Amino acid sequence: MNHLQALGLNSTSKCGRAFNQPLADYNTSHLPNPHFPDILAKDMVRAFAPGKCILFGEHAVVYGHPAVAVAIDAGVEVELSESDSWTIEGIPFESEKHPHISHILNDVFDYGGDPLKIKIESGLFSAAGLGSSAALSNAMGAAVLRIMDSNAELDLVKLARIGHAAEAKAQSGRASPTDTATSALGGCVVVAGEQVTGTKHVFDASMVTPEGDRKWSICEVELPADLDAWLVLGFTGISSPTGEMVAGVAKLLEEDSSKDQEMDAIAMITQAGLTALGAGNLEAVGIAMNACHERLQNIGVSSPELDSLVEAVRPHSLGAKLTGAGGGGCMVALTQNPQRVAEAIEVVGGTPLISRLGADGVRILS
Ligand code: MEV
């Protein structure tokens, strides 16, 4: 089951069209004249939240080590319109089939307004390490907040916390706040057991996990404005539930304590990668990404498909690694030649997605 299915949604990915890409021209004569005010019109809200790409520190961050993630251009859009009946994607909304959405509506916001027509469009590959469930949670939370109160300011930290609690539930209590915080805040986010020097503190999060209590400091980092590089994500086509991958690493660490060294090495690479990123030293960022991939291989979260994509893009990239939980899902390359990298990904059977580093966070579109 992938992320969207786990949330009770159809997983058909609509990755082909960017959200800001115009729809094809079509006859609009059957639509109401937009200049004629419709006094019966009900409220409608559209919210968007970006996906995320972890540059350094996945898995290690669950144990309190640092991770560095950036928001990406693609994400999830939620449209809510007041209606006469509850529907989702055109069919009746049954709350038990959509526990995550029901939780946000009822438990978090205590929604008591008109029934809602809910539409969800995802530009992210599902269960692929790009934070699709975090983006859905943030976009849904933002849209519900705004439809309840048209003057409400988005509380980004509250949205990130709601999403983190939902992720923890889906990942048997082992979830860092990385995905939800990056999707909520946008830009470049550093999550660590304690604040990393040179970062700006935003909020703290804590959680009781099966391996003990965890605390994280969630911080922002300003990226140099003139970074001349792109991220190209490559989807293996294989969905990989984060919960299973995180549980697999927990088992490995329990059975083989020498693997703790890999986690310590990932933490050092993350620190070096962050310093390089802050200084705009792209070559050093790429070297750190390559080193991080090797360590992730050593804890068993890469796969032949991920390794093949990483190998294929290396000649055209500054660095490349798997991103997110691994086991399938996506790899990411940092490159100054995104088109060439995208082609290399396609040649070996992957699906590419090009993004800037550090898109804006969750927002209301209309
Ligand atoms: C998933 O995107 C990243 C992991 O580190 C899990 C987590 O941080 O919750 C594998």
Residues whose N, C-alpha, C, O or C-beta is under 5 A from the ligand:
A	BS01	MEV	E58 H59 V61 V62 G129 R174 A175 S176 T178 T242 G324 A325
